Amino acid sequence: MRLHRLSITAFGPFGATQEVDFDALSSAGLFLLHGPTGAGKTSVLDAVCFALYGAVPGARQSPGASLRSDHAPVDLPTEVQLELTVGGRRLEVTRSPAQPRPKKRGDGFTMEKAQSRLRGYDPERGWHALSKSHQEIGEELTQLIGMSRDQFCQVVLLPQGDFARFLRSDAEARGKLLGRLFDTHRFAAVEERLAELRRGAEARVTAADERILALAQRIAQAAGPAGAEATPIAARPGEPGLAEAVLEWAAIARSTARERLDIAHRVVAWAEDRQRGARDALDAVRELARLQQRYEETCLRSAALEERRPEHDRCQKELDRARKADRVAPALELREEAERAYRAASDGLGRARALLSPELRDVGADRLAELERTFQQELYALDAAREAEERSARIDGERVRLNREAQADDELIREADAWLADWDTTRAALKGRVDASQEAATRAEQLAGLLAPARRRLDAAGRRDGLATDVQQAEERLTGAREQELDARKSWLDLRERRLRGIAAELAAGLVAGEPCTVCGSADHPVPASPGDGHVDRATEERALAAQQSAEEARARAEQQLGRVRERHTAAETEARGDDASVSSTVAELGSLVDRLAGEHAEAHRLAAATNPAREALSAAEREHTERLEQRQEAHGRMSARTAAREALDAEQARLEEQIAAARGESPTVAAHVERLTRRVARLADAAEAVRTEQDAAQRRKEADDRLSDAAFRAGFDTPEAAAATLLDATAQRDLQHRIDAWQAEAAAVADRRGERDAREAAERPAAQPSAAQGEFETAEWLLREASSALAAAAERCGELTRLSGQAADEVRRLGPVRQEYERIARLAGLAAGTSADNERKMRLEAYVLAARLEQVAAAATARLQRMSSGRYTLVHSDARTGGRRAGLGLHVVDAWTGSERDTATLSGGETFFASLALALGLADVVTEEAGGVRLDTLFIDEGFGSLDDQTLDEVLDVLDSLRERDRSVGIVSHVADLRRRIPVRLEVVKERQGSSVRHRLE
């Protein structure tokens, strides 16, 4: 990496733009950056770091600090621009921090965001932009430089004070610095990852052991008393031997449980034998008790049967007399029915006579019938009078109808006269409507002829405007296609020219030793041409030619498309102009014209549509005129006819009134007189019929009495009343028969049971004692249940122990690989953490890597330290432990004069300076190699030279001057006056009131 140019604007102490030409300063290889304290020497290095990484070194990047210069005008933005070569590329990076700027409108300031720009230089294209993204620029530069910001600040901007502290610091502080420079955090991450894996594996082992212990607890619960005989498990989760102890303990519990199961089987067999004997004894005692009780019950039932014998005889006699009385029952029912009929007839006769007049209540049936016939004949004589009365009522209705019709005809005549009076005006108005509709129809046809062309012009105008946009877009596409064609052609011609310039190398690639050249014919090829930078081969040229031809075809297609669009646009423009080709109307104008014509056409069409209704209205009015004339004439005729009809009705009604008055008698009307006679005839008929019905019922009652007396005598009863008293219904007879049958069935059952021999013999034996036998049986039954329960529990315990032991064995088998993995990971984690006994020096993995790096740094620094100290001092790495701390990061200095090795903290001030300088240069070499061998052509050393004497200073400068052998340039940052005499090329930082400035001294 080589720095070329640095531009600083409003940055730090620099109020204006300052330019630093590193190419001029690096020409001598060693240059001095000096100036008074506070002038801004270190700010130049901060600007380089800010340009590359977007931030200043960590020690000066305090929170809330601003990089903007307080001396700068408000309208001058802060900016740092650095031009450098890194990784074979010439780059220019420009950065601006977040800073306030004046508002474009109004007063005050607004915060401007940080900005970054990266440009690259190409010999043919010149400077060209690469990126404006902070993240992309940072990643690109970090990848090219190969170092982080901390590494860059330690390797390129060598801060001597930091390395002096490094020499005097302890192993922990050195580890922090080296870890930051060499990025050994990944090894610390490996340690942490191994520790995490160890914890995870340990947790899995512990979890598996806990599951095994949980199974052991379940086995203990399942084993019950058998588990108490085994030795308790003393191991804890995670301890070795736990799984084997659990399996051994489970085996002992299973063996004990099987022994208890065998004992339980034998106890159950003994209990079953005792229970069978007790059951047989209980059954025998129960049978004896049953027979004795049966014999006793038979004796009791026989005594009770003899006590009920008189009742049985009484029921048998009562049932026999009831069955005799059943033969008289039909005659009794017939007598009762006749009696009910007679009483009903007598009641009907009383009600009928009560409706007659007093003189007719005792008259016989014949007289009543004769009076009925007399009144019936009188009713027949009133039929003509009743019809006359009805005709008189109808005449009144006809007279009302005639009056109503006369009123209707009068109203019709008045309405017809009023309508006919306006006939001439109505007829003229209807004829006017017909004429107006015909004129509107003619106007609608004319407007329709104008509306269709106007609509076609409007559609054409819309297409014309749309195609105008298409024409513009096609023209833009054609312009773009032409530009692309020109660019492609230019690129192809450029590549072709470059290929022709390097054609010799292309031809040389096809040369074969011993074969003639296709150009000169020589078989010797002493100096074949080789491809230079930017060489173009045939394939690249052909791809460029293909791209140029493709762009040419795209341009031709764009021209054809533009021609087609223009043709459609011209056709649409011509159609939109219509007959007047000189005027081009807009879409809005044509739309207004179409709307106006459409409105006029719609109105004319609406009026024309009323032609037929107008004609029909005229015809209807003429027909109504004729009809009204006819209706008025007919109404006058009907009025004359009604006058004659009214006179005839009056004469007829007078005759009818005389006939009605003679027939109605004392009643208000003939109908009332007829109704009174009708009620009298009906009462006489009812009374006659009631007399005849009562006489018939009396005769039937007398006949029923005779039949009842005869039936009672034949059944053996003295009187019908005696037979009726003995009569029982079917329910009572069934009840008597059931009691008789029940006594007889009980007598038969008692006789059968008295003949049972076993019951009689059992009665002769001593009384049975079933309660004692039941107690013995219950005891045997309880013993059997207890033994069966114990057997089931023992069998279940054995099965559960077998199942749980299998689960425990499975868990132990699964635990084996997990424990092996844990032991392997634990051993690796212990080695990496320095806690394992195999790690003799107790060094952590990260410390081990850093110790190797420190050993490389010490070796590289010794080469320069020996020159600076005239061969006296040598830096060596020490991995010895100090106190209780871990080993690995010790640094000692060997004094060749005394042959002793001592700690670097014992060096004097001057010795510490050149030792730290040597260490810094050695560290730069190692970090550079670590970064992938990126060449560092520009280095800066900050302060520390004031502590050296003249001889040592000369030796140090000789070492720095030797760096030029590798084409490096070294900038020394110091305010020591003697250095200005020894180093002729200088960059002076001048402190002024308006801000610092830089001056180049190239003597």
CORZIRA-V276361 format. One record per backbone hydrogen bond with DSSP energy under -1.0 kcal/mol. CO is the residue of the C=O (numbers start at 0). NH is the residue of the N-H. E is the energy in kcal/mol with one decimal. If there is no record, write none. Layout:
CO|NH|E / CO|NH|E
This chain:
0|936|-2.6 / 1|84|-2.7 / 3|21|-1.2 / 3|22|-1.6 / 4|82|-3.1 / 5|19|-3.2 / 6|80|-2.7 / 7|17|-3.1 / 8|78|-2.2 / 9|68|-1.8 / 10|13|-2.3 / 12|995|-2.5 / 17|7|-3.1 / 19|5|-2.6 / 20|24|-1.8 / 21|25|-2.6 / 28|969|-2.9 / 30|971|-2.6 / 31|986|-3.4 / 32|973|-1.8 / 33|988|-2.5 / 35|38|-2.1 / 39|43|-1.1 / 41|45|-2.3 / 42|46|-2.3 / 43|47|-1.6 / 44|48|-2.3 / 45|49|-2.8 / 46|50|-2.4 / 47|51|-1.7 / 48|52|-2.9 / 49|53|-2.3 / 56|59|-1.6 / 59|61|-1.1 / 61|64|-1.8 / 66|11|-2.6 / 72|75|-1.3 / 78|8|-2.5 / 79|94|-2.6 / 80|6|-3.3 / 81|92|-2.5 / 82|3|-2.9 / 82|4|-1.7 / 83|90|-2.9 / 84|1|-2.5 / 85|88|-1.4 / 88|85|-2.2 / 89|120|-2.1 / 90|83|-2.1 / 91|118|-2.6 / 92|81|-2.7 / 93|116|-2.5 / 94|79|-2.4 / 95|114|-2.1 / 98|111|-3.1 / 100|109|-2.8 / 107|102|-2.2 / 109|100|-2.5 / 111|98|-1.6 / 114|95|-2.7 / 116|93|-2.7 / 117|129|-3.1 / 117|130|-1.4 / 118|91|-2.3 / 119|127|-2.3 / 121|125|-3.3 / 125|121|-1.8 / 127|119|-2.7 / 130|117|-2.2 / 132|136|-2.6 / 133|137|-2.6 / 134|138|-2.5 / 135|139|-2.5 / 136|140|-2.6 / 137|141|-2.4 / 138|142|-2.1 / 139|143|-2.1 / 140|144|-3.1 / 141|145|-2.4 / 147|151|-2.5 / 148|152|-2.6 / 149|153|-1.5 / 150|154|-2.4 / 151|155|-2.5 / 151|156|-1.5 / 155|939|-3.3 / 157|941|-2.6 / 158|162|-1.3 / 159|163|-2.3 / 160|164|-2.1 / 161|165|-1.7 / 162|166|-2.0 / 163|167|-1.4 / 164|168|-1.6 / 169|173|-2.2 / 170|174|-2.3 / 171|175|-1.7 / 172|176|-2.0 / 173|177|-2.9 / 174|178|-2.5 / 175|179|-1.8 / 176|180|-2.0 / 177|181|-3.1 / 178|183|-1.0 / 183|186|-1.0 / 183|187|-1.4 / 184|188|-2.8 / 185|189|-1.8 / 186|190|-2.4 / 187|191|-2.8 / 188|192|-2.9 / 189|193|-3.0 / 190|194|-2.7 / 191|195|-2.8 / 192|196|-3.0 / 193|197|-2.7 / 194|198|-2.7 / 195|199|-2.9 / 196|200|-3.2 / 197|201|-3.1 / 198|202|-2.7 / 199|203|-2.3 / 200|204|-2.7 / 201|205|-3.0 / 202|206|-2.8 / 203|207|-2.6 / 204|208|-3.0 / 205|209|-2.8 / 206|210|-2.3 / 207|211|-2.4 / 208|212|-3.0 / 209|213|-2.6 / 210|214|-2.3 / 211|215|-2.3 / 212|216|-2.6 / 213|217|-2.3 / 214|218|-2.6 / 215|219|-2.4 / 216|220|-2.4 / 217|221|-2.7 / 218|222|-2.7 / 219|223|-1.6 / 222|225|-1.7 / 235|238|-2.1 / 238|241|-1.1 / 240|244|-2.0 / 241|245|-2.2 / 242|246|-2.2 / 243|247|-2.4 / 244|248|-2.6 / 245|249|-2.4 / 246|250|-1.9 / 247|251|-1.9 / 248|252|-2.0 / 249|253|-2.2 / 250|254|-2.2 / 251|255|-2.3 / 252|256|-2.1 / 253|257|-2.0 / 254|258|-1.8 / 255|259|-2.1 / 256|260|-1.6 / 257|261|-1.8 / 258|262|-1.9 / 259|263|-2.0 / 260|264|-1.8 / 261|265|-1.7 / 262|266|-2.1 / 263|267|-1.9 / 264|268|-1.7 / 265|269|-1.9 / 266|270|-2.1 / 267|271|-2.1 / 268|272|-1.8 / 269|273|-1.9 / 270|274|-2.1 / 271|275|-2.0 / 272|276|-1.9 / 273|277|-2.0 / 274|278|-2.0 / 275|279|-2.1 / 276|280|-2.0 / 277|281|-2.2 / 278|282|-2.4 / 279|283|-1.9 / 280|284|-2.1 / 281|285|-2.4 / 282|286|-1.9 / 283|287|-2.0 / 284|288|-2.3 / 285|289|-2.0 / 286|290|-2.2 / 287|291|-2.3 / 288|292|-2.2 / 289|293|-2.1 / 290|294|-2.3 / 291|295|-1.9 / 292|296|-2.3 / 293|297|-2.0 / 294|298|-1.8 / 295|299|-1.9 / 296|300|-2.2 / 297|301|-1.9 / 298|302|-1.8 / 299|303|-2.0 / 300|304|-1.8 / 301|305|-1.6 / 302|306|-1.4 / 303|307|-1.0 / 307|311|-1.6 / 308|312|-2.0 / 309|313|-2.2 / 310|314|-2.2 / 311|315|-1.7 / 312|316|-2.0 / 313|317|-2.3 / 314|318|-1.9 / 315|319|-1.6 / 316|320|-1.8 / 317|321|-1.8 / 318|322|-1.7 / 319|323|-1.3 / 320|324|-2.1 / 321|325|-1.0 / 323|326|-1.6 / 324|327|-1.3 / 327|331|-1.8 / 328|332|-2.3 / 329|333|-2.2 / 330|334|-2.2 / 331|335|-2.2 / 332|336|-2.1 / 333|337|-2.2 / 334|338|-2.0 / 335|339|-2.0 / 336|340|-1.9 / 337|341|-2.2 / 338|342|-2.1 / 339|343|-1.9 / 340|344|-2.1 / 341|345|-2.4 / 342|346|-2.0 / 343|347|-2.0 / 344|348|-2.2 / 345|349|-1.8 / 346|350|-1.8 / 347|351|-2.1 / 348|352|-2.2 / 349|353|-1.5 / 352|355|-1.1 / 356|359|-1.9 / 363|367|-1.9 / 364|368|-1.8 / 365|369|-2.0 / 366|370|-2.1 / 367|371|-1.7 / 368|372|-1.8 / 369|373|-1.5 / 370|374|-2.0 / 371|375|-1.6 / 372|376|-1.6 / 373|377|-1.5 / 374|378|-1.5 / 375|379|-1.6 / 376|380|-1.4 / 379|382|-1.1 / 381|385|-1.9 / 382|386|-1.9 / 383|387|-2.1 / 384|388|-2.1 / 385|389|-2.0 / 386|390|-2.3 / 387|391|-2.1 / 388|392|-1.7 / 389|393|-1.9 / 390|394|-2.0 / 391|395|-1.6 / 392|396|-1.6 / 393|397|-2.4 / 394|398|-2.3 / 395|399|-1.9 / 396|400|-2.2 / 397|401|-2.4 / 398|402|-1.9 / 399|403|-2.2 / 400|404|-2.5 / 401|405|-2.1 / 402|406|-2.1 / 403|407|-2.2 / 404|408|-2.5 / 405|409|-2.1 / 406|410|-2.2 / 407|411|-2.3 / 408|412|-2.4 / 409|413|-2.1 / 410|414|-2.4 / 411|415|-2.5 / 412|416|-2.2 / 413|417|-2.0 / 414|418|-2.2 / 415|419|-2.5 / 416|420|-1.2 / 418|421|-1.1 / 421|425|-2.0 / 422|426|-2.4 / 423|427|-1.8 / 424|428|-2.0 / 425|429|-2.0 / 426|430|-1.8 / 427|431|-1.8 / 428|432|-1.7 / 429|433|-1.7 / 430|434|-2.0 / 431|435|-2.3 / 432|436|-2.1 / 433|437|-1.7 / 434|438|-1.9 / 435|439|-2.1 / 436|440|-1.7 / 437|441|-1.6 / 438|442|-1.9 / 439|443|-2.3 / 440|444|-1.7 / 441|445|-1.6 / 442|446|-2.3 / 443|447|-2.1 / 444|448|-1.4 / 446|450|-2.2 / 447|451|-1.4 / 449|453|-1.3 / 450|454|-2.2 / 451|455|-2.0 / 452|456|-2.3 / 453|457|-2.1 / 454|458|-2.5 / 455|459|-2.4 / 456|460|-2.5 / 457|461|-2.1 / 458|462|-2.3 / 459|463|-2.7 / 460|464|-2.4 / 461|465|-2.3 / 462|466|-2.8 / 463|467|-1.6 / 464|468|-1.4 / 465|469|-1.8 / 466|470|-2.9 / 467|471|-2.3 / 468|472|-2.7 / 469|473|-2.8 / 470|474|-2.7 / 471|475|-2.4 / 472|476|-2.8 / 473|477|-2.6 / 474|478|-2.6 / 475|479|-2.7 / 476|480|-2.8 / 477|481|-2.7 / 478|482|-2.4 / 479|483|-2.9 / 480|484|-2.6 / 481|485|-2.7 / 482|486|-2.9 / 483|487|-3.0 / 484|488|-2.9 / 485|489|-2.9 / 486|490|-2.8 / 487|491|-2.6 / 488|492|-3.0 / 489|493|-2.6 / 490|494|-2.8 / 491|495|-2.9 / 492|496|-2.6 / 493|497|-2.5 / 494|498|-2.6 / 495|499|-2.6 / 496|500|-2.2 / 497|501|-1.7 / 499|502|-1.1 / 501|505|-1.5 / 502|506|-2.8 / 503|507|-2.5 / 504|508|-1.6 / 506|509|-1.0 / 507|510|-1.4 / 511|514|-2.4 / 516|520|-1.0 / 521|516|-1.9 / 531|534|-1.3 / 536|540|-1.8 / 537|541|-2.6 / 538|542|-2.4 / 539|543|-2.2 / 540|544|-2.6 / 541|545|-2.8 / 542|546|-2.3 / 543|547|-2.3 / 544|548|-2.8 / 545|549|-2.6 / 546|550|-2.3 / 547|551|-2.2 / 548|552|-2.5 / 549|553|-2.3 / 550|554|-2.2 / 551|555|-2.3 / 552|556|-2.5 / 553|557|-2.1 / 554|558|-2.1 / 555|559|-2.4 / 556|560|-2.5 / 557|561|-2.2 / 558|562|-2.3 / 559|563|-2.2 / 560|564|-2.2 / 561|565|-2.5 / 562|566|-2.2 / 563|567|-2.1 / 564|568|-2.2 / 565|569|-2.6 / 566|570|-2.4 / 567|571|-2.2 / 568|572|-2.1 / 569|573|-2.5 / 570|574|-2.3 / 571|575|-2.0 / 572|576|-1.7 / 573|577|-1.3 / 578|580|-1.2 / 585|589|-2.4 / 586|590|-2.5 / 587|591|-2.3 / 588|592|-2.3 / 589|593|-2.6 / 590|594|-2.4 / 591|595|-2.4 / 592|596|-2.6 / 593|597|-2.7 / 594|598|-2.3 / 595|599|-2.5 / 596|600|-2.9 / 597|601|-2.5 / 598|602|-2.3 / 599|603|-2.6 / 600|604|-2.8 / 601|605|-2.2 / 602|606|-2.3 / 603|607|-2.8 / 604|608|-2.0 / 606|609|-1.3 / 607|610|-1.7 / 609|613|-1.9 / 610|614|-2.5 / 611|615|-3.0 / 612|616|-2.4 / 613|617|-2.1 / 614|618|-2.6 / 615|619|-2.7 / 616|620|-2.2 / 617|621|-2.2 / 618|622|-2.5 / 619|623|-2.6 / 620|624|-2.0 / 621|625|-2.0 / 622|626|-2.7 / 623|627|-2.5 / 624|628|-1.7 / 625|629|-2.1 / 626|630|-2.8 / 627|631|-2.2 / 628|632|-1.8 / 629|633|-2.5 / 630|634|-2.2 / 631|635|-1.7 / 632|636|-1.6 / 633|637|-2.2 / 634|638|-1.7 / 635|639|-1.2 / 636|640|-1.7 / 637|641|-2.1 / 638|642|-1.3 / 639|643|-1.2 / 640|644|-2.0 / 641|645|-2.3 / 642|646|-1.4 / 643|647|-1.7 / 644|648|-2.0 / 645|649|-1.6 / 646|650|-1.5 / 647|651|-2.0 / 648|652|-2.2 / 649|653|-1.4 / 650|654|-1.4 / 651|655|-1.9 / 652|656|-1.7 / 653|657|-1.2 / 654|658|-1.4 / 655|659|-2.1 / 656|660|-2.0 / 657|661|-1.3 / 658|662|-1.2 / 659|663|-1.7 / 663|666|-1.9 / 668|672|-1.8 / 669|673|-2.4 / 670|674|-2.2 / 671|675|-1.9 / 672|676|-1.9 / 673|677|-2.1 / 674|678|-1.9 / 675|679|-1.6 / 676|680|-2.2 / 677|681|-2.0 / 678|682|-2.0 / 679|683|-2.1 / 680|684|-2.0 / 681|685|-2.2 / 682|686|-2.4 / 683|687|-2.1 / 684|688|-2.1 / 685|689|-2.2 / 686|690|-1.8 / 687|691|-1.8 / 688|692|-2.2 / 689|693|-2.0 / 690|694|-1.8 / 691|695|-1.9 / 692|696|-2.0 / 693|697|-1.7 / 694|698|-1.5 / 695|699|-1.9 / 696|700|-1.8 / 697|701|-1.5 / 698|702|-1.7 / 699|703|-1.8 / 700|704|-1.6 / 701|705|-1.5 / 702|706|-1.8 / 703|707|-1.8 / 704|708|-1.8 / 705|709|-1.7 / 706|710|-1.9 / 707|711|-2.0 / 708|712|-1.6 / 709|713|-1.9 / 710|714|-1.5 / 711|716|-2.5 / 712|715|-1.1 / 718|722|-1.5 / 719|723|-2.1 / 720|724|-2.0 / 721|725|-1.5 / 722|726|-1.1 / 728|732|-2.0 / 729|733|-2.4 / 730|734|-2.0 / 731|735|-2.1 / 732|736|-2.4 / 733|737|-2.5 / 734|738|-2.0 / 735|739|-2.2 / 736|740|-2.8 / 737|741|-2.5 / 738|742|-1.9 / 739|743|-2.0 / 740|744|-2.6 / 741|745|-2.2 / 742|746|-2.1 / 743|747|-2.0 / 744|748|-2.3 / 745|749|-2.4 / 746|750|-1.8 / 747|751|-2.0 / 748|752|-2.3 / 749|753|-1.9 / 752|755|-1.4 / 755|759|-1.0 / 756|760|-2.4 / 757|761|-2.2 / 758|762|-1.8 / 761|764|-1.1 / 768|772|-1.2 / 769|773|-2.5 / 770|774|-2.2 / 771|775|-2.1 / 772|776|-2.1 / 773|777|-2.6 / 774|778|-2.1 / 775|779|-2.0 / 776|780|-2.7 / 777|781|-2.6 / 778|782|-2.3 / 779|783|-2.1 / 780|784|-2.4 / 781|785|-2.7 / 782|786|-2.3 / 783|787|-2.8 / 784|788|-2.8 / 785|789|-2.4 / 786|790|-2.3 / 787|791|-3.0 / 788|792|-2.8 / 789|793|-2.4 / 790|794|-2.9 / 791|795|-3.1 / 792|796|-2.6 / 793|797|-2.3 / 794|798|-2.6 / 795|799|-3.0 / 796|800|-2.5 / 797|801|-2.5 / 798|802|-2.6 / 799|803|-3.0 / 800|804|-2.5 / 801|805|-2.0 / 802|806|-2.2 / 803|807|-2.6 / 804|808|-2.5 / 805|809|-2.5 / 806|810|-2.7 / 807|811|-2.3 / 808|812|-2.4 / 809|813|-2.6 / 810|814|-1.9 / 811|815|-1.2 / 814|818|-2.9 / 815|819|-2.2 / 816|820|-2.6 / 817|821|-2.2 / 818|822|-2.5 / 819|823|-2.2 / 820|824|-2.8 / 821|825|-3.0 / 822|826|-1.9 / 823|827|-2.1 / 824|828|-3.2 / 825|829|-2.3 / 826|830|-2.0 / 827|831|-2.7 / 828|832|-2.3 / 829|834|-1.7 / 829|835|-1.6 / 831|844|-2.5 / 837|839|-1.2 / 838|841|-1.1 / 843|847|-2.3 / 844|848|-2.2 / 845|849|-2.7 / 846|850|-2.4 / 847|851|-1.8 / 848|852|-2.3 / 849|853|-3.2 / 850|854|-2.1 / 851|855|-1.8 / 852|856|-2.8 / 853|857|-2.8 / 854|858|-1.9 / 855|859|-2.4 / 856|860|-2.7 / 857|861|-1.9 / 858|862|-1.0 / 860|864|-2.6 / 861|865|-2.4 / 863|867|-2.4 / 864|868|-2.3 / 865|870|-4.4 / 868|871|-1.1 / 871|895|-3.4 / 873|893|-3.3 / 875|891|-2.5 / 877|889|-2.0 / 881|884|-1.7 / 889|877|-2.6 / 890|903|-1.3 / 891|875|-2.7 / 892|901|-2.5 / 893|873|-1.2 / 894|898|-2.9 / 899|894|-2.5 / 901|892|-3.2 / 902|905|-1.8 / 903|906|-1.5 / 907|911|-2.8 / 908|912|-1.7 / 909|913|-2.2 / 910|914|-2.3 / 911|915|-2.6 / 912|916|-2.8 / 913|917|-2.5 / 914|918|-2.5 / 915|919|-2.7 / 916|920|-2.7 / 917|921|-2.8 / 918|922|-2.7 / 919|923|-2.3 / 920|924|-2.0 / 921|925|-2.3 / 922|926|-3.0 / 923|927|-2.3 / 924|928|-2.2 / 925|929|-2.5 / 926|930|-2.2 / 927|932|-1.9 / 928|931|-1.3 / 936|968|-2.7 / 938|970|-3.3 / 939|157|-3.1 / 940|972|-3.9 / 941|159|-1.2 / 944|947|-1.5 / 948|952|-2.7 / 949|953|-2.4 / 950|954|-2.3 / 951|955|-2.7 / 952|956|-2.8 / 953|957|-2.4 / 954|958|-2.0 / 955|959|-2.4 / 956|960|-3.1 / 957|961|-1.7 / 959|962|-1.1 / 960|963|-1.6 / 961|964|-1.6 / 962|965|-1.5 / 963|966|-2.5 / 968|938|-2.2 / 969|30|-2.4 / 970|940|-3.0 / 971|32|-3.6 / 972|942|-3.6 / 977|981|-1.5 / 978|982|-2.6 / 984|31|-2.3 / 985|1000|-3.3 / 986|33|-1.6 / 987|998|-2.4 / 989|996|-2.0 / 996|989|-3.2 / 998|987|-2.9 / 1000|985|-2.9
